[in-house]
Amino acid sequence: MSGRLLALALSLAVISAAVGAGAAFLLRSSDDTPQVADDVTVVTTVRSAQPAQSQAQPTEVDQAFQDQPQPEPAVQAPAEDPAVQPEPAPAPQPAQTQAAQTELAEPPQGEEPDQPSDAVTEQHEQPAVTEPEQIEVARVSPEVVVQGGAFAVTLEGFNAHAAAATVAGRGWDLSSAAEGGWWGIIAVPRDADLGVTEVLVDLYGEGGVWLRTIAQSVMVLANTAPFEEVVLGGTGTPADPAAVAHDIAIRFTEHTAVSGPPRWRGAWILPVEGEVTGVFGAQRSYDGVVATGWHHGHDIAAQQGDPIVAPAHGTVVWTGELVLHGMGVIVDHGAGVYSGYWHMSLIAVRAGHEVAPGDWLGNIGTTGLSTGPHLHWEVIIQGVDVDPVQWLGEDRPPLAPGAAVSEESEDTLQ
């Protein structure tokens, strides 16, 4: 039995020696491979054993290895098995690239995670919200005017520093009415051409720079006032030409400026009750001699001393006596509109007085060139005389947009 055991032990020894010799032979076949330090062998073994996902996040050993400068091996390590090639591990990302990817992955500070980053927002910018364009409106009213009538021109939504109108070669000042708005009263002369008349409004910027021209039009109809014969009764002394020129200047030149916005707020009232003895625009003859012009006002005959009242709000700007029109009063109603009251026997106001509809201005008389007690009532717009009767009715020029409109008070002279 001992002999058998001894023989078995010897056989095992022989087999172990053979196996060791074979292993030694295999190791000798790779003698060309350079020796690598143990720590490098550990790192290499760990990295090659990690899956691809772990390569993107190195372990502490890998990080320590990366922090140290490593020499490049002279010869690449042999493949373990030519038939089965391991999947190459992805190269680690540079530090700044990884940081950039982290910034894109994280939401911007102060925003919810589901909101897009600034980079994405810049690619999909929302269109800017623009305010609606301001509507521009230009109109004249009334659109049909008789010779010696007046109309209003209104502009809304126009951005300009100043505006002026031109009709038949004559300029008219306009006033600012509201934001981007312009408004003004324009008179049609008694001798204006008939038919369609063009109204041009020029807009100017700061410094008087012309911006644009807005064109409108009105229809001008003929004034059908009758022919009137006036008997003065006697020759008398001819009037001094200088005094006549002064009479005309006071009414048509010295009181014509646009002093401010309109002060009236509705239809005007009659300055006095009585018989109409003369109408605006009528051609006349005096003691058989035909006048070259026309009658510039509206005549109302009444009793001597009857009161005359203001037809609308305004400011008294002149009182006195003229050679032809006698004693009188001029009231400024704003917007370049003035009214005159002539042949008075008594003046009850003075320059600077503010008047309202129905306020007492003076009394009926027959001063100046007159055939009897009556009122000669005039309305003059920026130096052009118009029919006062238009201001009593619905066909009067409308007020500026946004202006308060109310019925004028009745005669308060009681």
Residue pairs with C-beta under 8 A, 6 or more apart in sequence:
30 78
32 75
33 75
33 77
33 78
34 73
34 74
34 75
36 44
36 73
40 70
42 61
43 61
43 62
43 65
44 77
46 59
46 61
46 62
47 55
47 58
47 62
47 89
48 86
48 89
50 59
50 89
52 87
52 89
52 90
55 89
55 90
55 92
56 90
56 92
56 93
58 66
58 92
66 92
79 85
80 86
93 101
104 117
104 119
107 113
107 114
107 115
107 117
108 115
108 117
108 118
116 124
134 157
134 159
134 180
135 156
135 157
136 155
136 156
136 157
136 158
137 154
137 155
137 156
137 157
138 153
138 154
138 155
138 156
138 158
138 201
138 214
138 216
139 153
139 154
139 216
140 151
140 152
140 153
140 154
140 199
140 216
140 217
140 218
141 151
141 152
141 154
141 397
141 398
142 149
142 151
142 218
142 395
142 397
143 151
143 218
143 219
144 218
144 219
144 221
145 151
145 188
145 218
145 219
145 220
145 221
146 188
146 220
146 221
146 222
146 223
146 387
147 188
147 189
147 190
147 191
147 192
147 194
147 220
147 221
147 222
147 223
147 281
148 188
148 189
148 190
148 223
148 280
148 281
148 385
148 386
148 387
149 187
149 188
149 386
149 387
149 390
149 395
150 185
150 186
150 187
150 188
150 381
150 386
150 390
150 396
150 397
151 185
151 186
151 188
151 218
151 397
152 183
152 184
152 185
152 186
152 397
152 398
152 399
152 400
153 165
153 172
153 174
153 182
153 183
153 184
153 186
153 199
153 201
153 216
154 177
154 181
154 182
154 183
154 398
154 400
154 401
155 163
155 174
155 181
155 182
155 183
155 201
155 214
156 177
156 178
156 180
156 181
156 401
157 180
157 181
158 180
158 181
158 182
158 203
158 214
159 180
160 180
160 182
160 203
160 204
160 205
160 211
161 204
161 205
161 206
162 203
162 204
162 208
163 174
163 176
163 182
163 201
163 202
163 203
163 204
164 171
164 172
164 173
164 174
164 201
164 202
164 204
165 171
165 172
165 174
165 184
165 186
165 199
165 200
165 201
165 202
166 172
166 199
166 200
166 201
166 202
167 186
167 188
167 197
167 198
167 199
167 200
168 189
168 192
168 193
168 197
172 184
172 186
172 382
173 184
173 258
173 336
173 382
174 182
174 183
174 184
174 201
175 182
175 183
175 184
175 258
175 260
175 261
175 335
175 400
176 182
176 183
177 183
177 400
177 401
177 402
177 403
178 400
178 401
178 402
181 400
181 401
181 402
182 201
182 203
183 400
183 401
184 258
184 335
184 336
185 262
185 335
185 336
185 337
185 381
185 397
186 199
186 381
187 381
187 382
187 384
187 385
187 386
188 197
188 218
188 220
188 386
189 384
190 223
190 280
190 281
190 294
190 385
191 294
192 220
193 220
194 220
194 221
194 222
195 219
195 220
196 217
196 218
196 219
196 220
197 217
197 218
197 219
197 220
198 215
198 216
198 217
199 215
199 216
199 217
199 218
200 213
200 214
200 215
201 213
201 214
201 215
201 216
202 210
202 212
202 213
203 210
203 211
203 212
203 213
203 214
204 210
204 211
205 211
223 281
225 279
225 280
225 281
225 282
225 283
225 294
225 295
226 279
226 282
227 282
227 283
227 284
227 285
228 278
228 279
228 282
228 283
228 284
228 285
228 295
229 284
229 285
229 288
230 284
230 285
230 286
230 287
230 371
231 287
231 371
232 286
232 287
232 369
232 371
233 287
233 371
239 323
239 324
239 369
240 323
243 322
243 323
244 323
244 324
246 322
246 323
247 322
247 323
247 324
247 325
250 318
250 320
250 322
250 330
251 322
251 325
251 330
251 340
251 378
251 380
252 380
252 383
252 385
253 383
254 318
255 317
255 318
255 330
255 332
255 338
255 380
256 336
256 338
256 380
256 382
256 383
257 336
257 382
258 334
258 335
258 336
258 382
259 315
259 332
259 334
259 336
260 334
260 335
261 334
261 335
261 400
261 403
262 333
262 334
262 335
262 337
262 399
262 400
262 403
263 312
263 313
263 314
263 315
263 333
263 334
264 312
264 313
264 314
264 333
264 334
264 337
264 399
264 408
265 313
265 399
265 403
265 404
265 405
265 406
265 408
266 405
266 406
266 407
266 408
267 391
267 392
267 393
267 394
267 396
267 407
267 408
268 311
268 312
268 357
268 388
268 391
268 392
268 396
268 408
269 309
269 311
269 312
269 357
269 358
269 392
269 408
269 410
269 411
270 300
270 311
270 392
271 300
271 308
271 309
271 310
271 311
271 341
271 361
271 375
271 377
272 300
272 302
272 306
272 307
272 308
272 309
272 364
272 375
273 300
273 302
274 300
274 301
274 302
274 306
274 374
274 375
275 300
275 301
275 302
276 298
276 299
276 300
276 301
277 299
277 300
277 301
277 374
278 295
278 297
278 298
278 299
278 376
279 295
279 298
279 299
279 387
279 389
280 294
280 295
280 296
280 297
280 298
280 385
280 386
280 387
280 388
280 389
281 294
281 295
281 387
282 294
282 295
283 290
283 291
283 294
283 295
284 290
284 291
284 294
284 295
285 291
296 378
296 385
297 340
297 342
297 376
297 377
297 378
297 379
297 385
297 388
298 376
298 377
298 378
298 387
298 388
298 389
299 374
299 375
299 376
299 377
300 374
300 375
300 377
301 372
301 373
301 374
302 364
302 373
302 374
302 375
303 364
303 373
304 345
304 363
304 364
304 365
304 366
304 373
305 345
305 346
305 363
305 364
305 365
306 363
306 364
306 373
307 360
307 362
307 363
307 364
307 413
308 341
308 344
308 360
308 361
308 362
308 363
308 364
308 375
309 357
309 358
309 359
309 360
309 361
309 411
309 412
309 413
310 331
310 355
310 356
310 357
310 358
310 359
310 361
311 339
311 357
311 391
311 392
311 408
312 333
312 339
312 357
312 391
312 408
313 333
313 354
313 355
313 356
313 357
314 331
314 332
314 333
314 334
314 339
314 354
314 355
315 331
315 332
315 352
315 353
315 354
315 355
316 329
316 330
316 331
316 332
316 349
316 350
316 351
316 352
316 353
316 354
316 355
316 361
317 330
317 331
317 332
317 338
317 351
318 329
318 330
318 351
319 328
319 329
319 330
319 347
319 349
319 350
319 351
320 327
320 328
321 327
321 328
321 367
321 368
322 328
322 342
322 368
323 368
323 369
324 368
324 369
325 340
325 342
325 343
325 368
325 369
325 376
326 342
326 343
326 344
326 365
326 366
326 367
326 368
326 369
326 370
327 342
327 343
327 344
327 345
327 346
327 347
327 362
327 365
327 367
327 368
328 340
328 341
328 342
328 343
328 344
328 347
329 340
329 341
329 344
329 347
329 349
329 361
329 362
330 338
330 339
330 340
330 341
331 338
331 339
331 340
331 341
331 355
331 361
332 338
333 339
336 381
336 382
337 379
337 380
337 381
338 379
338 380
338 381
339 377
339 378
339 379
339 380
339 388
340 376
340 377
340 378
340 379
340 380
341 361
341 362
341 375
341 376
341 377
341 378
342 368
342 375
342 376
342 377
342 378
343 364
343 365
343 366
343 367
343 368
343 370
343 373
343 374
343 375
343 376
344 361
344 362
344 363
344 364
344 365
344 367
344 375
345 362
345 363
345 364
345 365
345 366
345 367
345 373
346 362
346 363
346 365
347 361
347 362
348 360
348 361
348 362
348 363
349 355
349 359
349 360
349 361
349 362
355 361
356 409
356 412
357 408
357 409
357 410
357 411
357 412
358 409
358 410
358 411
358 412
358 413
359 412
359 413
360 413
364 373
364 374
364 375
365 373
366 372
366 373
366 374
377 388
378 385
378 388
379 385
379 386
379 387
379 388
379 391
380 386
390 396
399 405
